[in-house]
Amino acid sequence: MIKKRGVDLAAEEKKEQEKQTEPKTASVQTDENKKENKQKKSSKKAAQKDALKEAQAKIEELEQKVDETEDKYLRAEAEIANTQTRYKKEQERLLKYAGQSLAQAILPAIDNLSRALEIDVADESSKQLKKGVEMVAKDIRQALSSNDVTQIEALGQKFDPKFHQAIKTVPVEEGQEPETVVQVFQEGYLLKDRVLRPAMVVVAQ
């Protein structure tokens, strides 16, 4: 009976030792679990941080592309507006000076009529003919005038290279001013504000 009691005591002591050992093992396992969980959390945070950086980089890239596209659109829109403005001005210019070619073609006829009217005539038939030429010249000048073609004033005017072409210079005489047109060889004409042909003149200097 005593021997059995001793065996029981030994068994109880062994169980007690096992109980004392178990918490240490559990404690070690808990620490390892905590460490592992901490590492997992750290890895997760790092992965989230990397994903956030990548998303921010993607957003910046997209924003840059949007800015570039918007810039290209604005440039294209400005170019279209400029083209439309240029086209409109060109159309207005063409309409404004639409009769230029016709007017320039008529000017030599006016010159010939003017020269014919400078001829002195004595007989009645020649006078009648000259009168007819004068009427034709008057009608042509009136037609030109109604289409904004006007004669450039030259005789007695201050010489202006924009409107006058000097073909000869003469000394200033009494009653004349320097740089003044004293004779007109060929009349000049304007179409609105554009010179169709400058007046060919003699200038006193």
Secondary structure as GFF3:
##gff-version 3
##sequence-region A 1 205
A	DSSP	alpha_helix	2	96	.	.	.	ID=ss1
A	DSSP	alpha_helix	100	117	.	.	.	ID=ss2
A	DSSP	alpha_helix	124	146	.	.	.	ID=ss3
A	DSSP	beta_strand	149	151	.	.	.	ID=ss4
A	DSSP	beta_strand	164	170	.	.	.	ID=ss5
A	DSSP	beta_strand	180	186	.	.	.	ID=ss6
A	DSSP	beta_strand	189	191	.	.	.	ID=ss7
A	DSSP	beta_strand	194	197	.	.	.	ID=ss8
A	DSSP	beta_strand	199	204	.	.	.	ID=ss9
###
